[in-house]
Amino acid sequence: MASGEKMKILWRIWFLAFVLLLSVLSIFGSPTNLFKIGVLITGVEKNSTAFDQGLREDQIIISVDGQEIKNLDDYTRILSAKFNGTEVKTIITTSDSEIILFSNNPPEISVSELKKTKIKTGLDISGGSRALVNAQEKKLNFDEANELKEVITNRLNVYGIEDIRVSTVNDLSGEYYIKIEIPGATPSELKELISQQGKFEAKIGNETIFVGGKDIASVSRSGQDAVIEGCQQSQEGYSCNFRFPIYITEEAAKRQAELTKNLDVVVTPQGNYLSKKLDLFLDDGLVDSLFISEGLKGRIETQISIEGSGSGNTEEEARDNSKEEMNKLQAILVTGSLPYKLEVSKLDTISPVLGKEFINSIFLAGIAAIVAVSIFIFVRYRKFKLSLAMLFTSFSEVVIILGIAALFRWDLDLLAIAGILVTIGTGIDQQIIIIDESKQKTFSTLKQRLKGAIYIILGAYFTGLASLLPLFFNFVGAGFFKGFAITTLIGITAGILVTRPAFSEIVELIGE
């Protein structure tokens, strides 16, 4: 074989190596992530000592009082033995700062294990609850289902729930549902959250001014009306103000005029406001208290400007927090106007232990299957290189799937992992076709026989594609099989475009 022809063949193998490199970088981000130790801060209680001293989300705690924190067990063990009701000094060292706290209780923060990869696991693995909900006495169309999804997402964000997954699905009859997944939640907690309609009330003192869904006509959420205004710097950091209008009914405006006409005006550095605030309640819980401008005293005004602020250590952080607070308030007001209640059609709970055990079993079964087939190939063809090539190709397909999953941040659940197994089985089957075609005793050349094998594989690919598309577009199974469809589609497509051509060239090289 001439050197030019060899280089022409090898480019497909080099392309596979390049895709593998990109996949590994997508999974791990940086090789240093594998060697990181500590615990990740996932939440800090605002207005707490920890927050005031500078602890923030996404910081990594690497030591407490000089003791190294390698994992969550180390952190829990050190903190549980430290506090006994008396005020003690705690030195928390993060990857970028050192925080000193004096407190009777552990820091008001939530932490989790430090993730070594960017792969997100689904509810089946991480554990939690899943619900399928729809509107009572109403069949939702596509637009209504997406609006409801947004409202539910905002509602759960208002409650402070992290890592929620809300999506719209539909069945064969065309009826739309909302699928909600919350890691770590119990079924009763999830049902309680989504079954509440979200009673919103605005009060001055003990008197109700307007109620969500009844007295709120609309909430402005556009960029021109909802704005982040100037930011100010102080000794504590930065603060930024936000403002957006809402529109209430005339009856609510009259109640507001009646309740504000006798209030006093208080002069503050920020402006003149009435002596009582407008308190916002969601499901009888106080969410926020807003100043009332003196211009609204005793006036019947259907447009009300909602104002507030967000703070942070930097101006950028203050702007982000201000925008988050504004979106939260808007979500509360929109949620309060939900015109129908929800009902739970299906409620499941998944144990994380079951998921982990299942993953371990699948991992061992997958390795055993690949090794067994490789041994069979060696026994049949007496070529150790062919067995190694099959092992390498199957492993490459798994890495490519995981790399794409990490890149697009989609959740790998048990059905998605089942799709990986299907990809491995399909890949091995097609690799055997390539090997068998290359060994045929015909007058055609090795390259021609390999091309014939690729044509057979292409036919199988389009057959698989046609069978997976209904699952991908939620036509079957109310969307629960979408992860399986996505993973399998990516696997077989990567096989056709990347791994099969590379494997056929490896076979050709071994044959030559």
N, C-alpha and C positions, 0 to 999 in steps of 0.2 A: 504494500500500500504506500503510495507517495505521501510525503509529509504534508503537502497541500490538502489532499483528501482527508488525512487524519485530522487536521485542524478544522476542516469543514464539518466533520462529525462531532468533534469535541465541543463545539460552541453550545450545543444543547445541554451537555453535562455541566458546562460552566454556568449556563443560565439557571439550572437547578441549584447549583451552589450559591449563586447570587440571591435567588429567592429564599433559600434556607437562611442565609445570613440576615436578610431583612426580617424574616419571621422571628428569628432569635432576638434581634434587637427590639422588635415589637413586643415580644413576651416579657423580656427582662428590663427593657429600657436602657439600662446600663449594667455592665458586669459587676459593678460595685454594689448593686442592690442585693446580690446574693450574700454579701458579707456584712450587711447592715444588722445592727443589734438595737434593741430598745422596744418601746411601745409607742403606738401612734395615738395622739390626742384627737378624739373624734368629736368632742363637744366640751365647751366651757360655759358654766353658768354665768350669765351676765350679772354685773353688779356684785359678784363674789370677790373674795380676797384674791383668789387665783387669777381672775380676769383683771382686776385692778393692778396686779403686779406684773402682768404681761403674758400670761399663758394664753395661747390661742390654738384653734383647731389646726390640724395638719402638722403641728410641731412634734418632734420625736424626743421622748424622754429617754436618756441614756444612763442616768444614775440618780439615786435618791440618797442624800446624806453621804455621798462618796461611794455608795455601794452600786456596783454595776447592774444595770437592768438589761437582761438579755431577752426576756420574753414576758408575757402577761403574768405567769406564775411568780416570777421574781418580784414584779411590781406589787401584786396582791399580798405576797408574804411579808414584804418589808413594811407596807402601809398598815396591814392588820396588826402587826406587833408593835407599832409605834404609838398609836393614840389610845389613851385610857381615860379621857375626860378632862385632862389638864392641858393647859396651853403649852405647846412645844414648838421648837424651831425646826423647820423642814427646808432643806436645800435641794431644789430640783434642778438638775442640769439637763438642758435640751441640746440638740445638735448645734444651736446657734446662740444660746444664752444661758444664764444662770439666774434662777428665781429663788428668793428667800421668803418663806411664809411663816407667820406666827399664828397658830390656830389650835382650837380644841379638837377639831375634827379633820378627817382627811380632805384633801383638796376637792372642790366641787367640780370635778371634771370626769369625763368618760373616756376610756382608752380601749384600744383593741390591739391585737397582734399586728406586727409590722408585716405588710405584704411584700413578699419577695418577687412576685411577678405582677403583671397588669391584668391577669386573667380574672374575670368576675365569675363567681359561681352562682348558680340559680338557687331558688328556694328549696329544691329537692336535696341540695347538698348542704346549704347553710342553715336550713331549718326555719320554721315559722308557719305562717298561715296564708291560705289563698282562698279568695272568695270570688264568685261569679255573681254579679248583681245586675238588676235592671230596674226600670221605673215601675212603680205600682200603677196598675190599670192604664198603662200607656205603652204602646209599641214604638220604640225609638227608631228614627231614621238615621242615616249616616251623619248628618250635621249635628243632630241632637246628641248622638252618642259621643261625638268628639267634644262637644261643649261640656257634656256631663263629665267626661274624662278629665278635662282641664279643671273643672270645679272641684271634683273629688281630690285631684292631686293637690290643688291649693288648700283645700280643707285639711288634708292630712299634714301638709307642710305647716299650716297654722298650729296644729297640735304638736309640732316639734318632732314628728316621726321622720327618721332618716332612712335612706336607701329604700324608699317605696317604689314599687313598679306597678304602674297603672297603664292599661292598654285596652283598646276596643277590639272585640271579636264578634263574629256573627256565625250563625248556624245555617243549615241548608235551606231553612224556610225564609231566610233573609232578616231574621230578628237579631238586633244588635244587643250585646252585653258589654259590661265593663269588668275586666279581670283585674283584681287587686291582689298584690303579693307584698307581704310585710315580713321580712326576716325577724325572728325572735319573738313575734307576737303570738299570743294564744288565740284560738278561735273565738272565745267569748269577748276578748278585747277587740278583735277586729270587727266582730259583728256589732258591738256597741258603738264603735266609731262610725261605721258606715250607715247604721240604721238611724242615727240622729239626723234630723233634717237641717239642723244648724240655725237655731233661733237667734237672730241678731236684734239687739236693742241698743238704742242710744238714749241716755238719760242725762238730765240735769238734776243733780241731787237724787231724790227718790222718784222723780216724775219722768215717765217715758215720753220722749219726743217723737221718735219714729222707730218703726220696726221693719227689719229686712223682709223683702218679699211682699210687703203690704204698702209701705210708705215710701220706699226708695224707687224712683222712676228709672234712673239710670246712673251709671258710674263712668266718668270719663277716664279712659286709660290710654289715650293717644299721646304721642310724643309732644304735641304742641300744648295740650292742656296739663298733662302730668309731667312736671318738671322738677329737676334737682337744682335748687338755687345755690347762692353763694356759700362757700365754706369758710369757717373761722378757725383760727388756731388759738389754743389756750394752753395752760400749764399741763392739763391732762392729755392733750393731743389735738385732734381736729374734730369738728362737727359740721355737718352739712344739712341744710333744711330741704324739705320737699313740700310740694303743694299740688293738689288736684281737686277738681270740683265734683260734687255729686248733686243730683237733683231729686228733691223730695216732693211729695204731693202737697197741694194747697192746704189740706187739713192738717198735715204735720207742720207746715210752715206757720199756721195760726197757733198751734200749741206752743211752738218755739217762741213766737212773739209774746204770748201771754206769760210764759215762764221767765222770760228774760227782761221784761219791761221794768221790774223792780230791783234788778241786780245792780250792785255797785260796779264802778269802773276802777280797775287797778292799773297803775302806771308802772311799767317794768322797762328795763333797758332794751328789751326786744320789741316793745310796743305797748299799746293800751288794750287790755283785755277785761272781760267781765269777771266778777269775783268767783264764779263757779265754772267748772270745766264741763265739757261734753264727754261723758264716760261711755265707752263702747263695750258692750257685753256680747259674748258668744256662748250660747248654751249656759247662761247665768254666770259665766266666768269673766272677770274684768280683763279685757285685752289691752286697752289703751285709754288714756285720758288726754283730751285735746283742749287747748285754749280756745275761747270764743271771742272773736274780735268785737270791739265796742260798737262797730258799725251795724251789728245784728241786733242790738238791744231794742226790743219792742217792735221790730220790723217783721212783716210777713215776707219772707224771702225763700223762694223755692230752690235757689242755688246756694249751696254751702261749700266753702273752700275748706277742705281737710288739709291740715298742716301737721308736720312732725319733723323729726330729725334723726340722724344716725351719726354715730361717733366712731373714731378709730385712732390708732397711733399715727397713721399717715393720712394724707389727704385722699389718696386713692382708696384706702381701706374705709375711710369715712363715707366717701361717695358710694362705694359698693354696699355698705351697711344701710345707708340712707335709701338707696334704691330697693334693697331687700325689704326694709320696713314699709316703704310705700306699696310695693307689690303685695305684701302681706295684708295691709289694710284694704287695698282694692279687692283682694281675694275674699276677705271677710264680708265686704259689702255685696259682692257678686254672689257669694255662697248663700248669704241670707235671702237672696231673691230666687232661690231654687223653687220652681213652681210645683214640684212633685216629690214625694218621698221615695226612698229606695227599698227594695226587698232583696233578700239574699236568696239566689236560686241554688247555689251550691257552696259549701264551706268545707275546706279540707285543712288538715294539719299535717306537717311533715317533720319527722325527727331528724336532726342533723347527724345523729349517730348512725341511723339507717343509711343516710346518704353517703357518709364517709366509708362505711363498711361496703356498700355497693360499689363505690369507686375503686376501693382496693381489690374487690373481687373482679371487677371488669378489667382493671389494669393487669392483674395476674393472668386472667384468661386470655387477654389480647396478646401478651408476651408469649404465653404457652402456645397459642395458635400459630403465631408467626414462626416461632422456633420449630414447631412440629412440621409445618409446611416446608421450611427451609431444609430440614433434615430429609424430607421426602424428595425434594428436588435434588439434593446431593446423591441420595441413593439411586434415583432414577437416571440421572444424567451423568453422575460421577464427576461433577464439576463443582469444586468448592467455591469458585469465584461466582458462579451463578447464584448459589445460596446466599453469599454475602451481598450480592447485588440486590436480591429480593428483600433481604433484611433492611438494607440501606434505603431502598425506595419506599417501603412501607413506613418506616420510621419518618422519612422525609414528608410524606403526606400528612401524618399526624402533626408534625411541627408546623407545617404550612397552615393547617386548619386552626391550630391554637394561636398562631401569629395573627391571622386575620381576625379571630375572635377578640384578641387583646387590642388590636388596632381600632376596631369599631365598638369596643366596650359592650358587647352583648353578653348576656348571661349564659353560661354553660350549665344546663340542667341535665338530668339523667337522660332525657330523650335526645338532647344534643350529643351526649356521649355515646348513646346508642347509634346515632348517625355516624360518629367516628368509627365505631366497630363495623358498620355496614360499609363504610369507605375502605377500611382495611381489607374486608372480605372481597369486595369488588375489585380492589387493586390487585390482590393476590391472584384472583381468578384471571384477570386480564394479563397479568405478567406471565402466567402459565401458558396462556394462548400465544403470547409473543415467543416464548421459548419453544413451544411445540411447532409453531409455524417455521421458526428458524431451523428446526431439525428435519423438516420434511425432505424426503429424497426425491427431488424434482429437478428438471433442467433449468429452472429459474435461479437467478442469483440470490444470495442471502439478503441483499437489500430489497429485492422485489418481494421476497417472502415476508420480510418484516413490514413492508408497506401493506401487504394483504392483511396482516394481523391488525394493523392500525385501523383499517377499514372496518373490520369486524368489531373492534372496540368502539369505534364511532357510532355504529348502529346500536350497540348496547347503551351507549351514553344517551342518545336521544330518546330511547325507550324509557330509561330511568328518569330523564328530565321531564317527560310528559306525565309520568306517574307522580312526581313530587310537586309539580306546580299547584295542584288543588290544595295540598297541605300548606304550601307557602302562602297562598292567598286566602287562607282561612275558610276555604269552602267546605272543609271536613273537620270535625272535632272541635269546633268553637275556638280554634286558635291554639289549642294545647299542643299540637304536633308541629308548630311552626319552627321551633328550635331544631327538631329532628330534620325537617325539610331543609332549613338553611345550612346546617352542618353537612348534610349529605350532598347537597347541591355544590357547595364549595369544594368538598372533597373530590367528587367525581370530575368537576370542572378543572380543578388543579391537576388532577391526574391526566386529563386529556391534553391540557396546554403545557404542562411542565414535566411531570414525573414519567408518564408513558413514553414520550419522545426520548427522554434521557435514558430510560431503561432499555429501550430498543437499541440505542447507540452503544450502551454498555454491552449488550448481548452481541452486537455486531463486532465490537472490539474483541470480545472473548472468542467469538467464532473465527475471526481472522487470525 
